[in-house]
Amino acid sequence: MNGTTKSFVANHLAESIAGVETIRAFEEEDRFFAKNLDLIDVNASPYFHTYAANEWLMLRLETISAVVFASAALCMVVLPPGTFTSGEPSVFTIFETTVTLCFF
């Protein structure tokens, strides 16, 4: 998809450079500039939507991870002493941090 939309931008730029004298003679700079911006917008649109979807997903995954981490930490604090050995909470904390970093 990138190649098909980028070729229009490159072609329009090359033709504009080749015919710059004619464009200036007929005072059509604004039209060619607007056409160039439209082509660039069409080329950049898929990247924008992909980036927006990734940001949306990252926000949701980060929220879920924070809720799971907070719930587990609350359970470790609220449960009576002796429920966990001394190393289990730290192992869980390290595991949760590693899982959280895998999302990003």
Sine and cosine of phi, psi and omega as CSV:
sin_phi,cos_phi,sin_psi,cos_psi,sin_omega,cos_omega
0.00,0.00,-0.60,0.80,-0.01,-1.00
-0.89,0.47,-0.66,0.75,-0.03,-1.00
-0.92,0.39,-0.59,0.81,-0.03,-1.00
-0.95,0.30,-0.61,0.79,0.01,-1.00
-0.99,0.14,-0.51,0.86,0.00,-1.00
-0.96,0.29,-0.46,0.89,0.00,-1.00
-0.91,0.41,-0.56,0.83,0.06,-1.00
-0.90,0.43,-0.65,0.76,0.02,-1.00
-0.90,0.43,-0.74,0.68,-0.02,-1.00
-0.91,0.42,-0.66,0.75,0.00,-1.00
-0.91,0.42,-0.70,0.71,0.00,-1.00
-0.90,0.43,-0.64,0.77,0.02,-1.00
-0.90,0.43,-0.70,0.71,0.00,-1.00
-0.89,0.45,-0.67,0.74,0.01,-1.00
-0.93,0.36,-0.57,0.82,0.03,-1.00
-0.92,0.40,-0.64,0.76,0.02,-1.00
-0.92,0.38,-0.64,0.77,-0.01,-1.00
-0.92,0.39,-0.54,0.84,-0.05,-1.00
-0.94,-0.34,0.49,0.87,-0.08,-1.00
-0.88,0.47,-0.57,0.82,0.02,-1.00
-0.90,0.43,-0.69,0.72,0.00,-1.00
-0.92,0.39,-0.66,0.75,0.02,-1.00
-0.87,0.48,-0.71,0.71,0.01,-1.00
-0.93,0.36,-0.57,0.82,-0.01,-1.00
-0.90,0.43,-0.61,0.79,0.01,-1.00
-1.00,-0.09,0.13,0.99,0.02,-1.00
0.78,0.62,0.79,0.62,-0.01,-1.00
-0.94,-0.34,0.41,0.91,-0.04,-1.00
-0.87,0.48,-0.67,0.74,-0.04,-1.00
-0.89,0.45,-0.64,0.77,0.00,-1.00
-0.91,0.41,-0.69,0.72,0.01,-1.00
-0.93,0.36,-0.58,0.82,0.05,-1.00
-0.91,0.41,-0.68,0.73,0.02,-1.00
-0.91,0.42,-0.64,0.76,0.03,-1.00
-0.90,0.44,-0.64,0.77,0.03,-1.00
-0.90,0.44,-0.69,0.73,0.03,-1.00
-0.91,0.42,-0.62,0.79,0.06,-1.00
-0.89,0.46,-0.68,0.73,0.02,-1.00
-0.91,0.41,-0.62,0.79,0.04,-1.00
-0.92,0.39,-0.63,0.78,0.05,-1.00
-0.89,0.46,-0.67,0.74,0.03,-1.00
-0.89,0.45,-0.62,0.78,0.00,-1.00
-0.93,0.36,-0.60,0.80,-0.08,-1.00
-1.00,0.06,-0.26,0.97,-0.08,-1.00
-0.85,0.53,-0.73,0.68,0.02,-1.00
-0.88,0.48,-0.59,0.81,0.02,-1.00
-0.91,0.41,-0.64,0.77,0.01,-1.00
-0.89,0.46,-0.71,0.70,-0.02,-1.00
-0.93,0.38,-0.62,0.79,0.06,-1.00
-0.90,0.43,-0.69,0.73,0.02,-1.00
-0.90,0.44,-0.67,0.74,0.01,-1.00
-0.90,0.44,-0.66,0.75,0.03,-1.00
-0.91,0.41,-0.64,0.77,0.04,-1.00
-0.90,0.43,-0.65,0.76,0.03,-1.00
-0.90,0.43,-0.65,0.76,0.03,-1.00
-0.88,0.47,-0.73,0.69,0.00,-1.00
-0.90,0.43,-0.67,0.74,0.02,-1.00
-0.87,0.49,-0.66,0.75,0.02,-1.00
-0.88,0.48,-0.70,0.72,-0.01,-1.00
-0.91,0.41,-0.70,0.72,-0.01,-1.00
-0.91,0.41,-0.62,0.79,0.04,-1.00
-0.91,0.41,-0.63,0.77,0.03,-1.00
-0.91,0.41,-0.71,0.70,0.03,-1.00
-0.88,0.48,-0.68,0.73,0.01,-1.00
-0.89,0.45,-0.66,0.75,0.01,-1.00
-0.91,0.40,-0.62,0.79,0.02,-1.00
-0.92,0.40,-0.70,0.72,0.02,-1.00
-0.90,0.44,-0.69,0.72,0.00,-1.00
-0.90,0.44,-0.70,0.72,0.00,-1.00
-0.92,0.40,-0.63,0.77,0.03,-1.00
-0.90,0.43,-0.69,0.72,0.01,-1.00
-0.92,0.40,-0.65,0.76,0.03,-1.00
-0.91,0.42,-0.63,0.78,0.03,-1.00
-0.91,0.42,-0.65,0.76,0.05,-1.00
-0.89,0.46,-0.62,0.78,0.01,-1.00
-0.92,0.39,-0.53,0.85,-0.01,-1.00
-0.99,0.14,-0.62,0.78,-0.10,-0.99
-0.98,0.20,-0.57,0.82,-0.03,-1.00
-0.89,0.45,0.50,-0.87,-0.06,-1.00
-0.90,0.43,0.44,-0.90,0.02,-1.00
-0.87,0.50,0.57,-0.82,0.00,-1.00
1.00,-0.08,-0.12,0.99,0.02,-1.00
-0.93,0.37,-0.64,0.77,0.01,-1.00
-0.92,-0.39,0.50,-0.87,0.17,-0.99
-0.97,0.25,0.16,-0.99,-0.10,-0.99
-0.92,0.40,-0.43,0.90,-0.06,-1.00
-1.00,-0.03,-0.33,0.94,-0.08,-1.00
-0.89,0.45,-0.71,0.71,0.04,-1.00
-0.88,0.47,-0.62,0.78,0.01,-1.00
-0.94,0.34,-0.60,0.80,0.05,-1.00
-0.90,0.43,-0.67,0.74,0.02,-1.00
-0.91,0.42,-0.66,0.75,0.00,-1.00
-0.88,0.47,-0.69,0.72,0.02,-1.00
-0.91,0.41,-0.66,0.75,0.02,-1.00
-0.90,0.44,-0.71,0.70,0.00,-1.00
-0.90,0.44,-0.64,0.77,0.04,-1.00
-0.89,0.45,-0.65,0.76,0.01,-1.00
-0.91,0.42,-0.68,0.74,0.02,-1.00
-0.91,0.42,-0.67,0.75,0.01,-1.00
-0.88,0.47,-0.67,0.74,-0.01,-1.00
-0.94,0.33,-0.40,0.92,0.04,-1.00
-0.92,0.39,-0.47,0.88,0.00,-1.00
-0.94,0.34,-0.44,0.90,-0.16,-0.99
-0.90,-0.44,0.00,0.00,0.00,0.00
